[in-house]
């Protein structure tokens, strides 16, 4: 029964580690998309300023 407990713990540990990696990747993608959106807004703003001047 102890071996079953160790296997069960290893599976839970593996799944938690996988979940952390997935969550970290999602957060990185969200931050990247926010930065990309800010950069695009800045480029549009500068372009409009140059057109109107």
mmCIF file of the N, C-alpha and C atoms, coordinates in Angstrom:
data_MODEL
# 
_entry.id   MODEL 
# 
loop_
_atom_site.group_PDB 
_atom_site.id 
_atom_site.type_symbol 
_atom_site.label_atom_id 
_atom_site.label_alt_id 
_atom_site.label_comp_id 
_atom_site.label_asym_id 
_atom_site.label_entity_id 
_atom_site.label_seq_id 
_atom_site.pdbx_PDB_ins_code 
_atom_site.Cartn_x 
_atom_site.Cartn_y 
_atom_site.Cartn_z 
_atom_site.occupancy 
_atom_site.B_iso_or_equiv 
_atom_site.pdbx_formal_charge 
_atom_site.auth_seq_id 
_atom_site.auth_comp_id 
_atom_site.auth_asym_id 
_atom_site.auth_atom_id 
_atom_site.pdbx_PDB_model_num 
ATOM 1   N N  . UNK A 1 1  ? 0.820  -1.208 0.000   1.00 0.00 ? 1  UNK A N  1 
ATOM 2   C CA . UNK A 1 1  ? 0.000  0.000  0.000   1.00 0.00 ? 1  UNK A CA 1 
ATOM 3   C C  . UNK A 1 1  ? 0.858  1.263  0.000   1.00 0.00 ? 1  UNK A C  1 
ATOM 4   N N  . UNK A 1 2  ? 2.046  1.154  0.583   1.00 0.00 ? 2  UNK A N  1 
ATOM 5   C CA . UNK A 1 2  ? 2.928  2.322  0.599   1.00 0.00 ? 2  UNK A CA 1 
ATOM 6   C C  . UNK A 1 2  ? 3.372  2.695  -0.810  1.00 0.00 ? 2  UNK A C  1 
ATOM 7   N N  . UNK A 1 3  ? 3.604  1.682  -1.650  1.00 0.00 ? 3  UNK A N  1 
ATOM 8   C CA . UNK A 1 3  ? 3.999  1.965  -3.031  1.00 0.00 ? 3  UNK A CA 1 
ATOM 9   C C  . UNK A 1 3  ? 2.864  2.643  -3.795  1.00 0.00 ? 3  UNK A C  1 
ATOM 10  N N  . UNK A 1 4  ? 1.620  2.252  -3.528  1.00 0.00 ? 4  UNK A N  1 
ATOM 11  C CA . UNK A 1 4  ? 0.485  2.918  -4.168  1.00 0.00 ? 4  UNK A CA 1 
ATOM 12  C C  . UNK A 1 4  ? 0.407  4.379  -3.738  1.00 0.00 ? 4  UNK A C  1 
ATOM 13  N N  . UNK A 1 5  ? 0.690  4.628  -2.475  1.00 0.00 ? 5  UNK A N  1 
ATOM 14  C CA . UNK A 1 5  ? 0.660  5.999  -1.962  1.00 0.00 ? 5  UNK A CA 1 
ATOM 15  C C  . UNK A 1 5  ? 1.739  6.848  -2.625  1.00 0.00 ? 5  UNK A C  1 
ATOM 16  N N  . UNK A 1 6  ? 2.930  6.285  -2.801  1.00 0.00 ? 6  UNK A N  1 
ATOM 17  C CA . UNK A 1 6  ? 4.032  7.019  -3.437  1.00 0.00 ? 6  UNK A CA 1 
ATOM 18  C C  . UNK A 1 6  ? 3.688  7.319  -4.892  1.00 0.00 ? 6  UNK A C  1 
ATOM 19  N N  . UNK A 1 7  ? 3.135  6.336  -5.602  1.00 0.00 ? 7  UNK A N  1 
ATOM 20  C CA . UNK A 1 7  ? 2.752  6.553  -7.003  1.00 0.00 ? 7  UNK A CA 1 
ATOM 21  C C  . UNK A 1 7  ? 1.678  7.634  -7.089  1.00 0.00 ? 7  UNK A C  1 
ATOM 22  N N  . UNK A 1 8  ? 0.695  7.574  -6.201  1.00 0.00 ? 8  UNK A N  1 
ATOM 23  C CA . UNK A 1 8  ? -0.377 8.566  -6.191  1.00 0.00 ? 8  UNK A CA 1 
ATOM 24  C C  . UNK A 1 8  ? 0.189  9.960  -5.923  1.00 0.00 ? 8  UNK A C  1 
ATOM 25  N N  . UNK A 1 9  ? 1.110  10.079 -4.975  1.00 0.00 ? 9  UNK A N  1 
ATOM 26  C CA . UNK A 1 9  ? 1.738  11.367 -4.680  1.00 0.00 ? 9  UNK A CA 1 
ATOM 27  C C  . UNK A 1 9  ? 2.536  11.878 -5.867  1.00 0.00 ? 9  UNK A C  1 
ATOM 28  N N  . UNK A 1 10 ? 3.241  10.986 -6.545  1.00 0.00 ? 10 UNK A N  1 
ATOM 29  C CA . UNK A 1 10 ? 4.027  11.401 -7.709  1.00 0.00 ? 10 UNK A CA 1 
ATOM 30  C C  . UNK A 1 10 ? 3.133  11.913 -8.829  1.00 0.00 ? 10 UNK A C  1 
ATOM 31  N N  . UNK A 1 11 ? 1.997  11.263 -9.026  1.00 0.00 ? 11 UNK A N  1 
ATOM 32  C CA . UNK A 1 11 ? 1.059  11.717 -10.068 1.00 0.00 ? 11 UNK A CA 1 
ATOM 33  C C  . UNK A 1 11 ? 0.522  13.099 -9.717  1.00 0.00 ? 11 UNK A C  1 
ATOM 34  N N  . UNK A 1 12 ? 0.137  13.302 -8.466  1.00 0.00 ? 12 UNK A N  1 
ATOM 35  C CA . UNK A 1 12 ? -0.365 14.617 -8.044  1.00 0.00 ? 12 UNK A CA 1 
ATOM 36  C C  . UNK A 1 12 ? 0.721  15.675 -8.206  1.00 0.00 ? 12 UNK A C  1 
ATOM 37  N N  . UNK A 1 13 ? 1.950  15.348 -7.806  1.00 0.00 ? 13 UNK A N  1 
ATOM 38  C CA . UNK A 1 13 ? 3.058  16.304 -7.937  1.00 0.00 ? 13 UNK A CA 1 
ATOM 39  C C  . UNK A 1 13 ? 3.285  16.652 -9.405  1.00 0.00 ? 13 UNK A C  1 
ATOM 40  N N  . UNK A 1 14 ? 3.249  15.640 -10.271 1.00 0.00 ? 14 UNK A N  1 
ATOM 41  C CA . UNK A 1 14 ? 3.445  15.871 -11.701 1.00 0.00 ? 14 UNK A CA 1 
ATOM 42  C C  . UNK A 1 14 ? 2.350  16.786 -12.252 1.00 0.00 ? 14 UNK A C  1 
ATOM 43  N N  . UNK A 1 15 ? 1.102  16.516 -11.879 1.00 0.00 ? 15 UNK A N  1 
ATOM 44  C CA . UNK A 1 15 ? -0.008 17.336 -12.385 1.00 0.00 ? 15 UNK A CA 1 
ATOM 45  C C  . UNK A 1 15 ? 0.083  18.773 -11.879 1.00 0.00 ? 15 UNK A C  1 
ATOM 46  N N  . UNK A 1 16 ? 0.470  18.947 -10.611 1.00 0.00 ? 16 UNK A N  1 
ATOM 47  C CA . UNK A 1 16 ? 0.619  20.306 -10.080 1.00 0.00 ? 16 UNK A CA 1 
ATOM 48  C C  . UNK A 1 16 ? 1.739  21.052 -10.789 1.00 0.00 ? 16 UNK A C  1 
ATOM 49  N N  . UNK A 1 17 ? 2.840  20.348 -11.059 1.00 0.00 ? 17 UNK A N  1 
ATOM 50  C CA . UNK A 1 17 ? 3.956  20.972 -11.772 1.00 0.00 ? 17 UNK A CA 1 
ATOM 51  C C  . UNK A 1 17 ? 3.529  21.363 -13.177 1.00 0.00 ? 17 UNK A C  1 
ATOM 52  N N  . UNK A 1 18 ? 2.797  20.478 -13.852 1.00 0.00 ? 18 UNK A N  1 
ATOM 53  C CA . UNK A 1 18 ? 2.308  20.791 -15.198 1.00 0.00 ? 18 UNK A CA 1 
ATOM 54  C C  . UNK A 1 18 ? 1.381  22.006 -15.158 1.00 0.00 ? 18 UNK A C  1 
ATOM 55  N N  . UNK A 1 19 ? 0.477  22.058 -14.176 1.00 0.00 ? 19 UNK A N  1 
ATOM 56  C CA . UNK A 1 19 ? -0.441 23.189 -14.056 1.00 0.00 ? 19 UNK A CA 1 
ATOM 57  C C  . UNK A 1 19 ? 0.316  24.487 -13.847 1.00 0.00 ? 19 UNK A C  1 
ATOM 58  N N  . UNK A 1 20 ? 1.368  24.466 -13.031 1.00 0.00 ? 20 UNK A N  1 
ATOM 59  C CA . UNK A 1 20 ? 2.167  25.675 -12.811 1.00 0.00 ? 20 UNK A CA 1 
ATOM 60  C C  . UNK A 1 20 ? 2.797  26.145 -14.112 1.00 0.00 ? 20 UNK A C  1 
ATOM 61  N N  . UNK A 1 21 ? 3.294  25.198 -14.913 1.00 0.00 ? 21 UNK A N  1 
ATOM 62  C CA . UNK A 1 21 ? 3.909  25.572 -16.186 1.00 0.00 ? 21 UNK A CA 1 
ATOM 63  C C  . UNK A 1 21 ? 2.878  26.175 -17.129 1.00 0.00 ? 21 UNK A C  1 
ATOM 64  N N  . UNK A 1 22 ? 1.700  25.586 -17.175 1.00 0.00 ? 22 UNK A N  1 
ATOM 65  C CA . UNK A 1 22 ? 0.645  26.095 -18.061 1.00 0.00 ? 22 UNK A CA 1 
ATOM 66  C C  . UNK A 1 22 ? 0.213  27.487 -17.615 1.00 0.00 ? 22 UNK A C  1 
ATOM 67  N N  . UNK A 1 23 ? 0.013  27.671 -16.307 1.00 0.00 ? 23 UNK A N  1 
ATOM 68  C CA . UNK A 1 23 ? -0.395 28.977 -15.786 1.00 0.00 ? 23 UNK A CA 1 
ATOM 69  C C  . UNK A 1 23 ? 0.685  30.017 -16.064 1.00 0.00 ? 23 UNK A C  1 
ATOM 70  N N  . UNK A 1 24 ? 1.954  29.652 -15.874 1.00 0.00 ? 24 UNK A N  1 
ATOM 71  C CA . UNK A 1 24 ? 3.050  30.580 -16.139 1.00 0.00 ? 24 UNK A CA 1 
ATOM 72  C C  . UNK A 1 24 ? 3.067  30.976 -17.609 1.00 0.00 ? 24 UNK A C  1 
ATOM 73  N N  . UNK A 1 25 ? 2.866  30.005 -18.510 1.00 0.00 ? 25 UNK A N  1 
ATOM 74  C CA . UNK A 1 25 ? 2.854  30.312 -19.939 1.00 0.00 ? 25 UNK A CA 1 
ATOM 75  C C  . UNK A 1 25 ? 1.685  31.220 -20.306 1.00 0.00 ? 25 UNK A C  1 
ATOM 76  N N  . UNK A 1 26 ? 0.527  31.002 -19.704 1.00 0.00 ? 26 UNK A N  1 
ATOM 77  C CA . UNK A 1 26 ? -0.635 31.854 -19.977 1.00 0.00 ? 26 UNK A CA 1 
ATOM 78  C C  . UNK A 1 26 ? -0.360 33.281 -19.510 1.00 0.00 ? 26 UNK A C  1 
ATOM 79  N N  . UNK A 1 27 ? 0.234  33.427 -18.319 1.00 0.00 ? 27 UNK A N  1 
ATOM 80  C CA . UNK A 1 27 ? 0.539  34.767 -17.808 1.00 0.00 ? 27 UNK A CA 1 
ATOM 81  C C  . UNK A 1 27 ? 1.548  35.479 -18.698 1.00 0.00 ? 27 UNK A C  1 
ATOM 82  N N  . UNK A 1 28 ? 2.566  34.746 -19.155 1.00 0.00 ? 28 UNK A N  1 
ATOM 83  C CA . UNK A 1 28 ? 3.566  35.349 -20.043 1.00 0.00 ? 28 UNK A CA 1 
ATOM 84  C C  . UNK A 1 28 ? 2.908  35.815 -21.336 1.00 0.00 ? 28 UNK A C  1 
ATOM 85  N N  . UNK A 1 29 ? 2.023  35.004 -21.892 1.00 0.00 ? 29 UNK A N  1 
ATOM 86  C CA . UNK A 1 29 ? 1.337  35.400 -23.127 1.00 0.00 ? 29 UNK A CA 1 
ATOM 87  C C  . UNK A 1 29 ? 0.451  36.622 -22.910 1.00 0.00 ? 29 UNK A C  1 
ATOM 88  N N  . UNK A 1 30 ? -0.213 36.692 -21.763 1.00 0.00 ? 30 UNK A N  1 
ATOM 89  C CA . UNK A 1 30 ? -1.058 37.858 -21.481 1.00 0.00 ? 30 UNK A CA 1 
ATOM 90  C C  . UNK A 1 30 ? -0.214 39.125 -21.347 1.00 0.00 ? 30 UNK A C  1 
ATOM 91  N N  . UNK A 1 31 ? 0.904  39.028 -20.634 1.00 0.00 ? 31 UNK A N  1 
ATOM 92  C CA . UNK A 1 31 ? 1.787  40.191 -20.490 1.00 0.00 ? 31 UNK A CA 1 
ATOM 93  C C  . UNK A 1 31 ? 2.328  40.600 -21.851 1.00 0.00 ? 31 UNK A C  1 
ATOM 94  N N  . UNK A 1 32 ? 2.727  39.630 -22.663 1.00 0.00 ? 32 UNK A N  1 
ATOM 95  C CA . UNK A 1 32 ? 3.241  39.927 -23.997 1.00 0.00 ? 32 UNK A CA 1 
ATOM 96  C C  . UNK A 1 32 ? 2.179  40.624 -24.844 1.00 0.00 ? 32 UNK A C  1 
ATOM 97  N N  . UNK A 1 33 ? 0.937  40.151 -24.779 1.00 0.00 ? 33 UNK A N  1 
ATOM 98  C CA . UNK A 1 33 ? -0.116 40.775 -25.583 1.00 0.00 ? 33 UNK A CA 1 
ATOM 99  C C  . UNK A 1 33 ? -0.422 42.188 -25.099 1.00 0.00 ? 33 UNK A C  1 
ATOM 100 N N  . UNK A 1 34 ? -0.340 42.420 -23.784 1.00 0.00 ? 34 UNK A N  1 
ATOM 101 C CA . UNK A 1 34 ? -0.553 43.776 -23.255 1.00 0.00 ? 34 UNK A CA 1 
ATOM 102 C C  . UNK A 1 34 ? 0.540  44.710 -23.755 1.00 0.00 ? 34 UNK A C  1 
ATOM 103 N N  . UNK A 1 35 ? 1.790  44.267 -23.662 1.00 0.00 ? 35 UNK A N  1 
ATOM 104 C CA . UNK A 1 35 ? 2.915  45.094 -24.126 1.00 0.00 ? 35 UNK A CA 1 
ATOM 105 C C  . UNK A 1 35 ? 2.793  45.352 -25.616 1.00 0.00 ? 35 UNK A C  1 
ATOM 106 N N  . UNK A 1 36 ? 2.423  44.333 -26.370 1.00 0.00 ? 36 UNK A N  1 
ATOM 107 C CA . UNK A 1 36 ? 2.263  44.485 -27.809 1.00 0.00 ? 36 UNK A CA 1 
ATOM 108 C C  . UNK A 1 36 ? 1.146  45.477 -28.128 1.00 0.00 ? 36 UNK A C  1 
ATOM 109 N N  . UNK A 1 37 ? 0.047  45.429 -27.384 1.00 0.00 ? 37 UNK A N  1 
ATOM 110 C CA . UNK A 1 37 ? -1.051 46.368 -27.592 1.00 0.00 ? 37 UNK A CA 1 
ATOM 111 C C  . UNK A 1 37 ? -0.651 47.797 -27.279 1.00 0.00 ? 37 UNK A C  1 
ATOM 112 N N  . UNK A 1 38 ? 0.139  47.978 -26.213 1.00 0.00 ? 38 UNK A N  1 
ATOM 113 C CA . UNK A 1 38 ? 0.617  49.317 -25.854 1.00 0.00 ? 38 UNK A CA 1 
ATOM 114 C C  . UNK A 1 38 ? 1.541  49.844 -26.941 1.00 0.00 ? 38 UNK A C  1 
ATOM 115 N N  . UNK A 1 39 ? 2.426  48.986 -27.450 1.00 0.00 ? 39 UNK A N  1 
ATOM 116 C CA . UNK A 1 39 ? 3.325  49.411 -28.522 1.00 0.00 ? 39 UNK A CA 1 
ATOM 117 C C  . UNK A 1 39 ? 2.544  49.827 -29.761 1.00 0.00 ? 39 UNK A C  1 
ATOM 118 N N  . UNK A 1 40 ? 1.520  49.067 -30.111 1.00 0.00 ? 40 UNK A N  1 
ATOM 119 C CA . UNK A 1 40 ? 0.707  49.387 -31.280 1.00 0.00 ? 40 UNK A CA 1 
ATOM 120 C C  . UNK A 1 40 ? -0.022 50.711 -31.081 1.00 0.00 ? 40 UNK A C  1 
ATOM 121 N N  . UNK A 1 41 ? -0.566 50.923 -29.889 1.00 0.00 ? 41 UNK A N  1 
ATOM 122 C CA . UNK A 1 41 ? -1.254 52.184 -29.601 1.00 0.00 ? 41 UNK A CA 1 
ATOM 123 C C  . UNK A 1 41 ? -0.287 53.358 -29.697 1.00 0.00 ? 41 UNK A C  1 
ATOM 124 N N  . UNK A 1 42 ? 0.942  53.174 -29.215 1.00 0.00 ? 42 UNK A N  1 
ATOM 125 C CA . UNK A 1 42 ? 1.952  54.235 -29.279 1.00 0.00 ? 42 UNK A CA 1 
ATOM 126 C C  . UNK A 1 42 ? 2.306  54.554 -30.729 1.00 0.00 ? 42 UNK A C  1 
ATOM 127 N N  . UNK A 1 43 ? 2.467  53.531 -31.543 1.00 0.00 ? 43 UNK A N  1 
ATOM 128 C CA . UNK A 1 43 ? 2.796  53.743 -32.959 1.00 0.00 ? 43 UNK A CA 1 
ATOM 129 C C  . UNK A 1 43 ? 1.662  54.477 -33.658 1.00 0.00 ? 43 UNK A C  1 
ATOM 130 N N  . UNK A 1 44 ? 0.430  54.102 -33.379 1.00 0.00 ? 44 UNK A N  1 
ATOM 131 C CA . UNK A 1 44 ? -0.721 54.784 -33.993 1.00 0.00 ? 44 UNK A CA 1 
ATOM 132 C C  . UNK A 1 44 ? -0.773 56.241 -33.541 1.00 0.00 ? 44 UNK A C  1 
ATOM 133 N N  . UNK A 1 45 ? -0.529 56.490 -32.260 1.00 0.00 ? 45 UNK A N  1 
ATOM 134 C CA . UNK A 1 45 ? -0.536 57.855 -31.737 1.00 0.00 ? 45 UNK A CA 1 
ATOM 135 C C  . UNK A 1 45 ? 0.532  58.713 -32.409 1.00 0.00 ? 45 UNK A C  1 
ATOM 136 N N  . UNK A 1 46 ? 1.742  58.200 -32.507 1.00 0.00 ? 46 UNK A N  1 
ATOM 137 C CA . UNK A 1 46 ? 2.831  58.950 -33.146 1.00 0.00 ? 46 UNK A CA 1 
ATOM 138 C C  . UNK A 1 46 ? 2.513  59.196 -34.621 1.00 0.00 ? 46 UNK A C  1 
ATOM 139 N N  . UNK A 1 47 ? 1.965  58.193 -35.297 1.00 0.00 ? 47 UNK A N  1 
ATOM 140 C CA . UNK A 1 47 ? 1.618  58.347 -36.713 1.00 0.00 ? 47 UNK A CA 1 
ATOM 141 C C  . UNK A 1 47 ? 0.557  59.427 -36.891 1.00 0.00 ? 47 UNK A C  1 
ATOM 142 N N  . UNK A 1 48 ? -0.465 59.423 -36.048 1.00 0.00 ? 48 UNK A N  1 
ATOM 143 C CA . UNK A 1 48 ? -1.508 60.448 -36.153 1.00 0.00 ? 48 UNK A CA 1 
ATOM 144 C C  . UNK A 1 48 ? -0.958 61.837 -35.861 1.00 0.00 ? 48 UNK A C  1 
ATOM 145 N N  . UNK A 1 49 ? -0.047 61.953 -34.902 1.00 0.00 ? 49 UNK A N  1 
ATOM 146 C CA . UNK A 1 49 ? 0.558  63.256 -34.609 1.00 0.00 ? 49 UNK A CA 1 
ATOM 147 C C  . UNK A 1 49 ? 1.349  63.774 -35.797 1.00 0.00 ? 49 UNK A C  1 
ATOM 148 N N  . UNK A 1 50 ? 2.086  62.876 -36.462 1.00 0.00 ? 50 UNK A N  1 
ATOM 149 C CA . UNK A 1 50 ? 2.876  63.314 -37.624 1.00 0.00 ? 50 UNK A CA 1 
ATOM 150 C C  . UNK A 1 50 ? 1.981  63.692 -38.796 1.00 0.00 ? 50 UNK A C  1 
ATOM 151 N N  . UNK A 1 51 ? 0.874  62.986 -38.954 1.00 0.00 ? 51 UNK A N  1 
ATOM 152 C CA . UNK A 1 51 ? -0.046 63.297 -40.053 1.00 0.00 ? 51 UNK A CA 1 
ATOM 153 C C  . UNK A 1 51 ? -0.701 64.655 -39.818 1.00 0.00 ? 51 UNK A C  1 
ATOM 154 N N  . UNK A 1 52 ? -1.095 64.938 -38.572 1.00 0.00 ? 52 UNK A N  1 
ATOM 155 C CA . UNK A 1 52 ? -1.813 66.184 -38.298 1.00 0.00 ? 52 UNK A CA 1 
ATOM 156 C C  . UNK A 1 52 ? -0.892 67.394 -38.225 1.00 0.00 ? 52 UNK A C  1 
ATOM 157 N N  . UNK A 1 53 ? 0.409  67.181 -38.055 1.00 0.00 ? 53 UNK A N  1 
ATOM 158 C CA . UNK A 1 53 ? 1.331  68.344 -37.989 1.00 0.00 ? 53 UNK A CA 1 
ATOM 159 C C  . UNK A 1 53 ? 1.808  68.781 -39.335 1.00 0.00 ? 53 UNK A C  1 
# 
